[in-house]
Amino acid sequence: MTTFEIQSPDGRTVRTGSLAGPGTITPRPAAEPGVLRYDVTSGAAAGGPVTLRWTWPADDAVTLWRPLQDSRRNLPTDWGSHREVRSVRSAPVASLVNGQDRAIATVSLSSNVRGCDFAVGVSEEIAEQLIELTVTDLEGEGFALRIDVRAQHFAEALRAVTAEWAAELGDRIADVPAVALQAMYSTWYSDHQHVSAGSVERHARAGSAYGTQAVIVDDGWQTDDTRRGYAYCGDWEPTSHKFPDMAEHVRRVHALGQQYVLWIAPPLIGVHSKAWDKLKDRTLGFADGEVTAVLDPRCPEVREHLLECCVRPVRDWGVDGLKIDFIDSWARTGVPPAPGGDCSSVDEGVERFLQAVTDELRKLRPDVLIEFRQDYVHPRLWRFGTFLRAGDCALDAVENRVRTIDCRLLAGDRAVHSDMLMWHSSASAENVAQHFIGALFSTPQVSMELDALPPGHEQVVRYWLGFLRDHADALLHGVLLPSRPDARYTQVRAVGATETVVAVYTNPVVRVQESCTVVVNGGAERRLYVEGACDRLVDLVVSDCSGREVHRETTTPPEVWTIDVPVGGSARIVWD
């Protein structure tokens, strides 16, 4: 067993870690106080796992930030904290955070780690955090361990991790086309599998009138079966009943000013597909009863079949990109042997498939759009996807907020999209606005019948789509500073070059620091409390959820300034 030392910047806290397994660990010279880096040589590439283990005090930690957490914002115990990280699911990073949004310790592995067990949890015996990382699959002969124990905002700590991953990947990271940062229409919640050429063209026409730039055609184009299953997946050919002439249909959508993104789920093959007899012995097992299986990407013939299925829509029908779904279905354990396989792991096979797909698509269209979905957020996939969508959370503005912020914190410079926005036809205008405010720090996808909205909804949708465009510099490109990850982000601040946007969710006390701040009321009450604007002349403009101005004044505010902002509305606070 090999040991290594972890030390706080002031030298007061020192712990000894251990390495078990076929490998060595060597500390790098410290480039900055509080950031510890170690080079690990490992036998994991040849099938021998290596485990790193140490403890660290974190008395005031209130949550463990992890890439995949959904509503669980707790401090897990060591025996319940193990999470499998794969290149097709999650990412090798975690951060212990206190109640003041400070990271106590942020632990990460380099981007060449394809598979590991990543555990950070409370040791009941010593009341410290036990960190245990077991690397099982990687590209190359070694990897890097990074431990950041600087006292800084947890978002800054995570930004430093993504910056390091970006430096490791270099020019292999996919470029983000400009349209990936523009609002899009999705057919999923509006149409589900009942989608047709006629409905897509109707949505494209309506979307153009609202300012969307692309239509994402989801599941249903490849089957006449509308029972929400996947038994007919695998051939990826349009159904002649709903899409009789795919290429001509795509041309009509382009003529309406919309780019065209087509859904495809490469891992899945159904027993009713034409490809089933050819590939049924090249699967990892069933995923949906006994009617849908997961193809084995370790097999060359599987990758060749899927490559043609993914290239055909761009080459033959003229689509602008693909929504590649269910990649995380490949994150299976206990997989069978792969007769004729040429990859050491499923994840290697997935990466070889995705590399082949993106290489071919970029020859056809250099600015091809590739949508990935949370949970496949590993930096290794930055080479392939051009935008990342929050996981499905229909009708849930709060969960959309949490998931988009989680994605943003690990996405670096890549585009992050909301889950598709939907609401009931009888919803209040304020409720409609709250869905956009939940997605405020992402690029929105909308999935409503836009050409049939009641006037009140139409006004709100137009206003918020415009707001997102007008404030994109801060919202999408500014410094993102979410607050209280343990409470699902009570407030989120984005600091841009010329303005700051603060979204208030469950914390109504806003600290203004910059000379131009837009405060968005995403909470349930009208009353907000502003600090930091006293002793100066301030201009205040308040608007309601549809953008209508309801109040304007120039005043010298008190130390704690109470302002009335309609739910779903905003306040612009400016001083010289």
Beta strands, then each sheet from edge to edge (+ up, - down):
strand 1: 2-7
strand 2: 14-20
strand 3: 23-27
strand 4: 35-42
strand 5: 50-56
strand 6: 61-65
strand 7: 83-86
strand 8: 93-98
strand 9: 102-109
strand 10: 113-123
strand 11: 128-138
strand 12: 142-148
strand 13: 152-153
strand 14: 184-186
strand 15: 214-217
strand 16: 259-264
strand 17: 268-270
strand 18: 283-288
strand 19: 292-295
strand 20: 321-324
strand 21: 369-373
strand 22: 387-389
strand 23: 415-417
strand 24: 445-446
strand 25: 479-483
strand 26: 491-495
strand 27: 500-504
strand 28: 509-511
strand 29: 516-521
strand 30: 527-531
strand 31: 538-543
strand 32: 549-555
strand 33: 560-564
strand 34: 570-574
sheet 1: 1+ 2- 5+ 11- 10+ 7-
sheet 2: 3+ 4- 12+ 9- 8+ 6-
sheet 3: 3+ 4- 12+ 9- 13+
sheet 4: 23+ 22+ 21+ 20+ 16+ 15+ 14+ 24+
sheet 5: 17+ 19- 18+
sheet 6: 25+ 26- 27+ 29+ 34- 31+ 32-
sheet 7: 28+ 30+ 33-
end
